[in-house]
Amino acid sequence: HFHGIAWHPSGRFVATANGDGKIDYWDGETGARRESLDWGLGKLYAVAFDAAGDRGASCSVNGEVVVWDVDH
């Protein structure tokens, strides 16, 4: 289940924060899953990108926040 969603500023992909604890990247044109990221934090409730699209952030059910460098 998706708990959060954010379009990357480039428009090339969207990220979802999921109940399984993963961030999934989905291709903006085809809808195919491109990549999954998992930090073992439990359910994730939100996802966001900075304005430049260089970093992503998500928060977990435990109140932890993870920030990562986005590989375009």
C-alpha positions as CSV (number, residue, x, y, z in Angstrom):
1,H,0.0,0.0,0.0
2,F,1.2,3.5,-0.9
3,H,1.2,5.9,2.0
4,G,2.9,8.8,0.2
5,I,3.8,9.8,-3.3
6,A,6.0,12.5,-4.9
7,W,6.9,13.3,-8.5
8,H,10.6,14.0,-9.1
9,P,11.1,17.6,-10.3
10,S,12.4,16.2,-13.7
11,G,9.0,14.5,-14.3
12,R,10.8,11.3,-15.3
13,F,9.7,9.3,-12.3
14,V,7.5,9.2,-9.3
15,A,8.4,7.8,-5.8
16,T,6.1,6.1,-3.5
17,A,6.4,5.6,0.3
18,N,5.1,2.1,1.1
19,G,3.7,0.1,4.0
20,D,6.4,-2.5,3.4
21,G,9.1,0.0,4.3
22,K,10.3,0.6,0.8
23,I,10.6,3.6,-1.4
24,D,9.8,2.6,-5.0
25,Y,10.6,4.6,-8.1
26,W,8.1,4.3,-11.0
27,D,8.8,5.4,-14.5
28,G,6.8,8.5,-15.3
29,E,6.2,7.4,-18.9
30,T,5.5,3.7,-18.7
31,G,4.5,3.2,-15.1
32,A,7.0,0.4,-14.6
33,R,8.8,0.0,-11.3
34,R,12.4,1.2,-11.8
35,E,14.0,0.7,-8.4
36,S,13.3,-0.1,-4.7
37,L,15.1,1.4,-1.7
38,D,14.9,-0.2,1.7
39,W,16.5,1.0,4.9
40,G,14.7,-1.4,7.3
41,L,12.8,1.4,9.1
42,G,9.3,-0.1,8.9
43,K,6.3,1.5,7.3
44,L,7.1,4.8,5.5
45,Y,4.5,7.5,5.5
46,A,5.8,10.3,3.3
47,V,8.3,11.0,0.5
48,A,9.5,14.3,-0.9
49,F,12.2,15.6,-3.2
50,D,14.1,18.9,-2.9
51,A,13.5,21.5,-5.6
52,A,16.6,20.5,-7.6
53,G,15.8,16.8,-7.4
54,D,19.2,15.9,-5.9
55,R,17.9,14.6,-2.6
56,G,14.9,12.6,-1.4
57,A,13.5,12.3,2.1
58,S,11.0,10.0,3.8
59,C,9.7,9.5,7.4
60,S,8.9,6.2,9.1
61,V,6.4,4.9,11.6
62,N,9.2,5.1,14.2
63,G,9.6,8.9,13.6
64,E,12.9,8.4,11.9
65,V,13.7,10.4,8.8
66,V,16.0,9.2,6.0
67,V,17.5,11.5,3.4
68,W,19.3,10.1,0.4
69,D,21.1,11.3,-2.7
70,V,18.9,10.7,-5.8
71,D,20.6,9.0,-8.8
72,H,18.8,10.3,-11.8
